[in-house]
Amino acid sequence: VLSGCGVYDGTEIHEASAILVHLSRGGAEVQMYAPDVPQMHVIDHSKGQPAEAESRNVLVESARIARGKIASLAKLTTADHDAVIFPGGFGAAKNLSTFAVDGKDCKVNTEVERVLKDFHRAGKPIGLCCISPVLAAKVLSGAEVTVGHEEEEGGKWPYAGTAGAIKELGGKHCVKEAVFSLIPFYEAHVDTKNKVVTTPAFMCEAELHNIFDGIGAMVKNVLKLTGK
């Protein structure tokens, strides 16, 4: 499920691509979706500032990543799929929810909430990375998720404050410890009860290949939980 195209106002493209590569390697068939709604705003990524005169549609922008093969999120049903995965990027906190503005008091897009609840009710796995675990924390009370560490540690974890917000949302935050060479972003957290799998990705100032591997751990666990 995509939220636009571009880290600051949509889907984090490297995360989406990594998920697709790992799903392909795992033999999964993939269909991409996005809500057919306006973006909260448009960011000029060369300046890191809002482009005041512009407006864009989340579905239309997400189609860039999907190479045109995408459908409205309203068409996503649990009957047609074994699992659902949400990449990160600020779009998850701006277009799929209002977390970027409202924090613990945020609202989640109606279709996003429906999808999360439907997959949870059906006992089908949900994968999320980077900032998108806040969606599960808000919608699935008591879900265990990770966004990495809870302290900034000199800028290594610049969005560490999100962990506190997850607790305020009703979720349980799990700090991920080292797996390989004391690098925590390799690790994914698996909430076996709720079948929710999360990994920090770009919540950490890490090398791209490490983030790619962490996303791979998330995807691998999601596929494993499908039992196929």
C-alpha positions as CSV (number, residue, x, y, z in Angstrom):
1,V,0.0,0.0,0.0
2,L,1.6,3.2,-1.2
3,S,1.2,6.8,0.0
4,G,2.5,8.9,-2.9
5,C,6.0,9.2,-4.4
6,G,8.8,10.8,-2.5
7,V,10.1,10.6,1.1
8,Y,8.8,13.9,2.4
9,D,5.3,13.9,1.0
10,G,4.7,10.2,0.0
11,T,6.2,6.8,-0.1
12,E,9.9,6.4,0.6
13,I,10.9,5.1,-2.8
14,H,14.0,3.0,-1.7
15,E,11.8,1.2,0.8
16,A,9.1,0.5,-1.7
17,S,11.7,-0.8,-4.2
18,A,13.4,-3.0,-1.5
19,I,10.1,-4.5,-0.5
20,L,9.3,-5.3,-4.1
21,V,12.7,-6.9,-4.7
22,H,12.4,-9.1,-1.6
23,L,8.8,-10.1,-2.4
24,S,9.9,-11.0,-5.9
25,R,12.8,-13.0,-4.6
26,G,10.4,-14.8,-2.2
27,G,8.2,-15.8,-5.1
28,A,5.2,-13.6,-4.2
29,E,2.7,-12.2,-6.6
30,V,2.2,-8.5,-5.9
31,Q,-0.6,-6.0,-6.4
32,M,-0.1,-2.4,-5.5
33,Y,-2.7,0.0,-4.1
34,A,-3.1,3.6,-2.8
35,P,-5.9,5.7,-1.6
36,D,-7.5,7.9,-4.2
37,V,-7.2,11.1,-2.2
38,P,-5.3,14.4,-2.4
39,Q,-1.9,14.6,-0.7
40,M,-1.7,16.7,2.5
41,H,0.7,18.9,0.6
42,V,3.5,18.8,-2.0
43,I,7.2,19.1,-1.1
44,D,9.8,20.3,-3.5
45,H,12.4,17.7,-2.6
46,S,15.3,19.8,-4.0
47,K,14.5,22.4,-1.4
48,G,12.8,20.5,1.3
49,Q,10.0,23.0,1.4
50,P,6.3,22.9,0.5
51,A,5.4,23.9,-3.1
52,E,2.5,26.1,-2.1
53,A,0.8,26.3,-5.5
54,E,0.8,22.5,-6.2
55,S,-1.6,19.8,-5.4
56,R,-1.3,16.1,-6.2
57,N,-3.3,12.9,-5.9
58,V,-1.9,10.0,-3.8
59,L,-3.0,7.3,-6.2
60,V,-1.7,9.1,-9.3
61,E,1.7,9.8,-7.7
62,S,1.9,6.2,-6.3
63,A,1.5,5.0,-9.9
64,R,5.0,6.3,-10.6
65,I,6.4,3.6,-8.3
66,A,4.0,0.9,-9.5
67,R,4.9,1.5,-13.1
68,G,1.2,2.2,-13.7
69,K,0.0,-1.1,-12.3
70,I,-2.0,0.1,-9.3
71,A,-5.5,0.2,-8.1
72,S,-7.5,2.3,-5.6
73,L,-7.2,1.1,-2.0
74,A,-11.0,0.8,-1.9
75,K,-10.6,-2.3,-4.1
76,L,-8.2,-4.1,-1.7
77,T,-9.9,-7.1,0.0
78,T,-8.5,-9.8,2.3
79,A,-10.1,-12.5,0.1
80,D,-7.7,-11.7,-2.7
81,H,-4.5,-11.5,-0.7
82,D,-2.4,-13.4,1.8
83,A,-0.8,-10.4,3.4
84,V,-0.4,-6.6,3.2
85,I,2.7,-4.5,3.5
86,F,3.0,-0.7,4.0
87,P,6.3,1.0,3.1
88,G,7.3,4.2,5.1
89,G,7.9,7.7,4.0
90,F,6.2,10.8,5.4
91,G,3.2,9.9,3.2
92,A,2.2,7.3,5.8
93,A,2.1,10.1,8.4
94,K,0.6,12.7,6.1
95,N,-1.6,10.9,3.5
96,L,-2.5,7.6,5.2
97,S,-3.0,9.3,8.5
98,T,-2.6,12.7,10.2
99,F,0.1,11.6,12.5
100,A,2.6,14.2,11.2
101,V,0.2,16.9,12.4
102,D,-1.8,15.4,15.2
103,G,0.6,12.9,16.8
104,K,-1.2,10.6,19.3
105,D,-4.5,12.3,18.4
106,C,-4.2,11.4,14.7
107,K,-6.8,10.0,12.5
108,V,-6.2,7.2,10.0
109,N,-7.6,7.2,6.5
110,T,-10.8,5.2,6.4
111,E,-9.7,2.7,3.8
112,V,-6.3,2.2,5.5
113,E,-8.1,1.5,8.8
114,R,-10.5,-0.9,7.1
115,V,-7.6,-2.8,5.5
116,L,-5.6,-3.1,8.7
117,K,-8.6,-4.3,10.7
118,D,-9.7,-6.7,7.9
119,F,-6.3,-8.4,7.6
120,H,-6.0,-8.5,11.4
121,R,-9.5,-10.0,11.8
122,A,-8.7,-12.6,9.1
123,G,-5.4,-13.6,10.8
124,K,-3.4,-12.5,7.8
125,P,0.1,-10.9,8.3
126,I,0.7,-7.1,8.1
127,G,4.2,-5.8,7.4
128,L,5.2,-2.2,8.0
129,C,8.5,-0.3,8.0
130,C,10.0,3.1,9.0
131,I,7.2,5.4,10.2
132,S,4.3,3.3,9.0
133,P,4.1,1.1,12.2
134,V,2.3,4.1,13.8
135,L,-0.7,3.0,11.7
136,A,-0.9,-0.4,13.4
137,A,-0.3,1.2,16.8
138,K,-3.3,3.5,16.3
139,V,-5.7,1.0,14.7
140,L,-4.7,-2.3,16.4
141,S,-4.7,-1.6,20.1
142,G,-1.8,-3.3,21.9
143,A,0.1,-4.3,18.8
144,E,3.8,-4.8,19.2
145,V,5.9,-2.7,16.7
146,T,9.3,-1.2,16.4
147,V,10.7,2.0,14.9
148,G,14.2,1.2,16.2
149,H,15.6,2.9,19.3
150,E,14.0,5.2,21.9
151,E,16.9,7.6,22.2
152,E,18.5,9.7,19.4
153,E,22.0,8.6,20.3
154,G,23.7,11.6,18.8
155,G,21.6,11.8,15.7
156,K,21.8,8.1,14.8
157,W,18.1,7.7,15.5
158,P,16.7,11.1,14.5
159,Y,13.1,10.1,14.8
160,A,13.4,8.3,18.2
161,G,10.6,10.3,19.7
162,T,8.2,8.3,17.6
163,A,8.6,5.4,20.0
164,G,7.0,7.4,22.8
165,A,4.1,8.4,20.5
166,I,3.5,4.7,19.7
167,K,3.0,4.0,23.4
168,E,0.6,7.0,23.6
169,L,-1.3,5.5,20.6
170,G,-1.9,2.3,22.6
171,G,0.8,0.2,20.9
172,K,3.8,-1.5,22.5
173,H,7.2,-0.4,21.3
174,C,10.0,-2.9,21.1
175,V,13.6,-1.7,20.9
176,K,15.5,-3.9,18.5
177,E,18.9,-5.0,19.5
178,A,21.9,-6.0,17.5
179,V,21.8,-9.0,15.1
180,F,24.8,-8.6,12.8
181,S,27.9,-6.6,13.9
182,L,25.8,-4.7,16.4
183,I,23.6,-3.2,13.7
184,P,20.0,-3.0,14.9
185,F,18.4,-2.1,11.6
186,Y,19.0,-5.6,10.3
187,E,16.3,-6.8,12.6
188,A,12.5,-7.1,12.3
189,H,10.1,-7.4,15.1
190,V,7.5,-10.1,14.9
191,D,4.3,-9.7,16.9
192,T,3.2,-13.4,16.6
193,K,-0.2,-12.8,18.3
194,N,-1.3,-10.0,15.9
195,K,0.8,-11.2,13.0
196,V,2.4,-7.7,12.7
197,V,6.0,-7.5,11.4
198,T,7.9,-4.2,11.6
199,T,11.4,-2.9,10.9
200,P,13.0,0.5,11.4
201,A,14.5,1.2,7.9
202,F,15.2,4.9,7.5
203,M,14.3,5.7,11.0
204,C,18.0,5.1,11.5
205,E,20.8,7.0,9.8
206,A,22.2,3.8,8.2
207,E,23.8,2.6,5.0
208,L,21.3,1.8,2.3
209,H,22.3,-1.9,2.1
210,N,21.7,-2.3,5.8
211,I,18.2,-0.8,5.4
212,F,17.7,-3.1,2.4
213,D,18.6,-6.1,4.6
214,G,16.3,-5.0,7.4
215,I,13.4,-4.7,5.0
216,G,14.3,-8.2,3.8
217,A,14.0,-9.5,7.3
218,M,10.5,-8.0,7.5
219,V,9.4,-9.3,4.2
220,K,10.7,-12.8,4.9
221,N,8.8,-12.9,8.2
222,V,5.6,-11.7,6.5
223,L,5.9,-14.4,3.9
224,K,6.6,-17.0,6.6
225,L,3.5,-16.0,8.5
226,T,1.3,-16.7,5.5
227,G,2.2,-20.3,5.8
228,K,2.7,-20.6,2.1
